[in-house]
Each structure stands twice: as C-alpha cells, then as structure tokens.
Amino acid sequence: MPAGLYIHIPYCHSKCAYCDFYSTPDSSTAPLLVEALITEARLRRDELPEPITTVYIGGGTPSSLGAETLVSLITRLRRELDLSRVGEFTVELNPEDVDRVMLESLKSVGVNRVSMGIQSLVDSELKLVGRRHTAAESLEAAGLIAEMFENYSFDLIFGLPEQTMESLEYSLKKLIELDAPHLSAYLLSYEQGTRLYAMMMAGKVEEASEETCEEMFHYVDKRLTEAGYRHYEISNFAKPGCESVHNSNYWNTTPYLGLGPGAHSCDGNMRRHNPRSIKQYLEALTAGRKSCVNEPESMENKFNDYVITRLRTEEGIDLRDLAGQPFGEFASTMTDTVKRLASTGHLTVTDTHISIPRHHWLTADAILRDLII
C-alpha cells in the first residue's frame, strides 16, 4: 500500500479573513522551523512502513518562504526520507509569489505539480476577504504556471461577501479559459475565530443565503462538467486522469505522515497531531523529541472515517471493499438509515455502491451525520 507525506508551512504574508488553518504572518521563526522539520522527518520516518508515493507541501503559504528556502527544505527532506517512489509532488503557491525563478526552482528539486489559490477574479471580492493579489496578477501567474508545468490546480471560492451570480459567472468563465487540468471550488465558510466571522457578527459583511449558495454550487457543477471536468469529489474537479492523487489518498484512507505545526497523521491504527503552536513545536523538536500526540483509532472511528471520506466522492462506498474492511461488521448499523435516505433520494444505492447524488453534495454533512455511529 502507498503512503502520503504532508508538510505544513504555517506562514503567510498576511492572513486572509476567512482562513481558520493554523498560520501566522510572522515568519521570523522560518529558519528554525526548517531545521525542526528536518529533525521531525528523521524522528518519524519509521512510522510509515509503506513507501511514500505522494508529497504535498501546504499551509499557510509555502511559497512565502521563497524559492531558496523551499529548495533547501526539499533537498534536505530527500536526504532524510525515501522519496524515490514519489509520483506526485505538489506545492501550494499564492499568485504574488509566482515568478519564473520560483517555478524553475521547484522543478529542479522534483516538484511536478503546483496548486495556486486564485479564489476570485473580481478585485473587489479579493480585497474584501484580505487577499493580497489582484485578478490580473492571478492571470499572469496562471499563464506562467501553464507554460512551465503540465500538472497544476487552481482554487475558486463561491459564496464570497458581495459576490453575485454574475460575478461568479465572470470568475468561472475566466477560470475555464485557463484550461487547467484540475480545479477546486469551495463554499466559503464563516468559521468562528476568523476575521471574516467577526466582520459578519459586526454587520460589516453578510453571509450568502442558503438558496444563493445552492444556486452557485449547481452552476459551478454544471459549467465545469460542460467544460470537460469530472466532479470527482465535493469540492474538486479534474480533466480525465488529472485527479489529485494525494488528496484522493485521504478519501481512500491511505496512510499519511504529517510534519509541521498543526499537521495531522494517520497510519490506519493511530492518529497523531502536532500542536497548533510554532513555539511548542520548536521547543519539542529543538530538544530532539517528537511534538505529536498519539490518539489510537477505535474500530468505530475507523468506520466513521471511512464512511465520511468515501461519501465525499463521486464513487462513494464500494460495498465489496467495505465487506473486506476490519470494521465491516458495523455496516449493518447503516442498513435502515440507508434505506430511508435512498427512499428520499438523498442516497443512490446499487448492488455494489452507495453514494450521495451530486445535487445533494452541498448538504452532505447532514446526510453523513445520520450514517455514522
């Protein structure tokens, strides 16, 4: 079985209003963090007996480290970990960091896929949620990426403050014209503790209505499907054969190792997570000890994880695969609920699969709550 490697870079030039990932605009600790990441890789490399076949460097904004630091980090990681079988190596970028030097540097150390957050191609929408780039800068960066990489992905957000169907249509039209192999489209979430949530509570922005979000979701689905993209997961679209292998591995419950502050790992039996604190993370690794906390996985949790991740995908749950899982005995607990949800059209059931119809994906969380134990 393959395994994945995730590396969390917790720095951003500035924090977007909607972001609830662990990140900070203060990158003064970056040199210490790089050393800590190398130490953590050395201490934890035996946690995954499976070969690493995908690498994803996310954040935060990895590109905020600069090309030279990223190259150094990746080069040194290759000395600590066996990455000889990696087929997909992704690094997240923001448009303001993209130039020819950055892209050439990444390619020189084996990065073969990049993911860039465009989010919107309307400047007023970008400004309102604290993005530092303009639509023009996004398009320029996208053109350079298309010139230098065969495999890449761009992100879009819908449900933004003051976004209208017309402005979404404009952004999506421009995005489709870029003809990227992969696109992600996320519904904006107002997470407690974010600046955007505070703005909403203060009456400075208004959350899009449920009806508007549904209309936007169905429009994005329709337009991207018409443009030749496969809607293979709730928030992800790909041209045939260009699905994200690393992210698909999460949904297939493939083991993965997560390095860096706030990163999570799972080997199938044990979940581990690092503190959402650069200070605590550095204190542990500088002293030569792991910073992660271990959480054994119960069979019930394994079953719930499987149901939740698989039903986020177009394929859904393969009943033949489920029968072979060590937690397969729990499948009987879903029987009555599956029949009920199938009768209302919220689940599609065949002899071999259970899936959530695409037109119900936006409310998938409610369906999943009924199915887990």
Residue pairs with C-beta under 8 A, 6 or more apart in sequence:
1 50
1 254
1 255
2 50
2 51
2 52
2 53
2 54
2 85
2 249
2 254
3 48
3 50
3 51
3 52
3 53
3 254
3 255
3 256
3 257
4 52
4 53
4 54
4 55
4 56
4 246
4 249
4 250
4 254
4 255
4 256
4 257
5 52
5 54
5 55
5 56
5 81
5 83
5 256
5 257
5 259
6 55
6 56
6 57
6 58
6 246
6 256
6 257
6 258
6 259
6 263
6 264
6 265
7 37
7 55
7 56
7 57
7 58
7 62
7 73
7 77
7 258
7 259
7 260
7 263
8 22
8 58
8 59
8 60
8 258
8 259
8 260
8 261
8 262
8 263
8 274
9 33
9 57
9 58
9 59
9 60
9 61
9 62
9 64
9 65
9 260
10 22
10 23
10 24
10 33
10 59
10 60
10 260
10 261
10 262
10 278
11 23
11 24
11 25
11 26
11 27
11 30
11 59
11 60
11 61
11 64
11 65
12 19
12 23
12 24
12 25
12 59
12 60
12 61
12 64
12 94
13 25
13 61
13 64
13 94
13 96
13 132
14 25
14 130
14 132
15 23
15 24
15 25
15 130
15 195
16 129
16 130
16 131
17 128
17 129
17 130
17 194
17 195
17 196
17 199
18 129
18 157
18 188
18 189
18 190
18 191
18 194
18 195
18 196
19 194
20 189
20 191
20 193
20 194
21 59
21 60
21 262
22 60
22 261
22 262
22 276
23 59
23 60
23 61
24 278
27 64
27 65
29 278
29 282
30 65
30 69
32 282
32 286
33 260
33 261
33 278
33 281
33 282
34 69
34 72
34 73
34 76
35 285
35 286
36 281
36 282
36 285
36 286
37 73
37 77
37 259
37 260
38 73
38 76
38 77
38 80
39 285
39 286
39 288
40 259
40 260
40 285
40 290
40 291
41 77
41 80
41 81
41 259
42 80
43 285
43 288
43 289
43 290
44 257
44 259
44 265
44 290
44 292
45 80
45 81
47 257
47 265
47 267
47 272
48 255
48 256
48 257
48 267
50 255
51 82
51 85
52 81
52 82
52 83
52 85
52 86
52 257
53 85
53 86
53 87
53 88
53 245
54 86
54 87
54 88
54 89
54 90
54 245
54 246
54 249
55 83
55 86
55 88
55 89
55 90
55 246
56 90
56 91
56 92
56 246
56 247
57 70
57 74
57 90
57 91
57 92
58 92
58 115
59 92
61 92
61 93
61 94
61 97
62 70
62 91
62 92
62 93
63 70
63 91
63 92
63 93
63 94
63 97
63 98
63 102
64 94
64 97
65 73
67 101
67 102
67 105
67 106
68 105
70 91
70 105
70 106
70 109
71 105
71 106
71 108
71 109
74 109
74 110
74 111
75 109
77 83
78 109
78 110
83 89
83 110
86 110
87 245
88 112
88 113
88 151
88 244
88 245
88 246
89 110
89 111
89 112
89 113
90 111
90 113
90 114
90 115
90 153
90 244
90 246
91 106
91 111
91 113
91 114
91 115
92 114
92 115
92 116
92 117
93 102
93 114
93 115
93 116
93 117
93 141
93 145
94 116
94 117
94 132
94 133
95 116
95 117
95 118
95 133
95 137
95 138
95 140
95 141
95 142
96 132
96 133
96 137
98 116
98 141
98 144
98 145
99 144
100 144
100 148
103 114
103 144
103 145
103 148
103 149
104 148
106 114
107 148
107 149
112 149
112 150
112 151
113 149
113 151
113 152
113 153
114 145
114 149
114 152
114 153
115 152
115 153
115 154
115 155
115 182
115 184
116 138
116 141
116 142
116 145
116 152
116 153
116 154
116 155
117 154
117 155
118 138
118 142
118 154
118 155
118 156
118 175
119 125
119 126
119 129
119 131
119 155
119 156
119 157
119 160
120 126
120 131
120 135
120 156
120 157
120 160
120 163
120 167
120 171
121 135
121 138
121 139
121 170
121 171
121 174
121 175
122 135
122 163
122 167
122 170
122 171
123 134
123 135
124 162
125 160
125 161
125 162
125 163
125 167
126 133
126 134
126 135
128 160
128 161
128 162
128 205
129 157
129 160
129 161
129 196
130 195
133 141
135 174
139 174
139 178
142 154
142 178
142 180
143 178
145 152
146 152
146 178
146 179
146 180
150 181
151 181
151 182
151 242
152 180
152 181
152 182
153 180
153 181
153 182
153 183
153 184
153 244
154 175
154 178
154 180
154 182
154 183
154 184
155 183
155 184
155 185
155 186
156 171
156 172
156 175
156 183
156 184
156 185
156 186
156 220
157 185
157 186
157 187
157 188
158 168
158 185
158 186
158 187
158 188
158 213
158 216
158 217
158 220
159 187
159 188
159 207
159 208
159 212
159 213
159 216
160 188
160 208
161 196
161 199
161 205
161 206
161 208
162 205
163 208
163 216
165 212
165 215
165 216
165 219
168 216
168 219
168 220
169 219
169 223
172 219
172 220
172 223
172 224
175 183
176 223
176 224
176 227
181 238
181 239
181 242
182 236
182 237
182 238
182 239
182 242
182 243
182 244
183 224
183 229
183 236
183 237
183 238
184 235
184 236
184 237
185 220
185 224
185 235
185 236
185 237
186 235
187 213
187 216
187 217
187 235
187 362
188 196
188 208
190 196
190 197
190 200
190 207
191 197
196 205
199 205
200 206
200 207
208 216
213 362
214 362
217 361
217 362
218 359
221 231
221 358
224 231
224 237
225 231
225 237
228 239
228 240
229 237
229 238
229 239
230 237
230 238
230 239
230 240
230 243
230 314
231 237
231 314
231 358
232 238
232 243
232 248
232 313
232 314
232 315
233 247
233 248
233 251
233 312
233 313
233 314
234 312
234 361
234 362
234 364
236 243
236 244
236 247
238 244
248 313
249 256
250 256
250 309
251 309
251 310
251 312
251 313
252 309
252 310
253 268
253 305
253 306
253 309
255 266
255 267
255 268
256 265
256 266
257 265
257 267
258 264
258 265
258 272
258 273
258 274
259 274
260 274
260 281
261 274
261 275
261 276
261 277
261 278
261 280
261 281
262 273
262 274
262 275
262 276
263 273
263 274
264 271
264 272
264 273
264 274
265 271
265 272
265 273
265 292
266 272
266 297
268 297
268 302
269 296
269 297
270 294
270 295
270 296
270 297
271 294
271 295
271 296
271 297
272 292
272 293
272 294
272 295
273 292
273 293
273 295
274 281
274 291
274 292
274 293
275 281
275 291
275 293
280 291
281 291
283 291
284 290
284 291
285 291
297 305
299 326
299 327
299 330
300 327
300 330
300 373
302 325
302 326
302 327
303 325
303 327
303 330
303 331
303 372
303 373
304 372
304 373
306 317
306 322
306 325
306 327
307 317
307 334
307 368
307 371
307 372
308 368
308 372
310 316
310 317
310 318
311 317
311 354
311 355
311 356
311 364
311 367
311 368
311 371
312 364
313 355
314 355
314 358
315 353
315 355
316 348
316 353
316 354
316 355
316 356
317 353
317 354
317 355
318 352
318 353
319 331
319 351
319 352
319 353
319 354
320 352
322 328
322 331
323 331
330 373
333 373
334 371
337 370
337 371
338 347
338 349
338 354
338 371
341 347
341 367
341 370
341 371
342 348
342 349
345 357
345 360
346 356
346 357
346 360
346 367
347 354
347 355
347 356
347 357
347 367
348 354
348 355
348 356
348 357
356 364
356 367
360 367
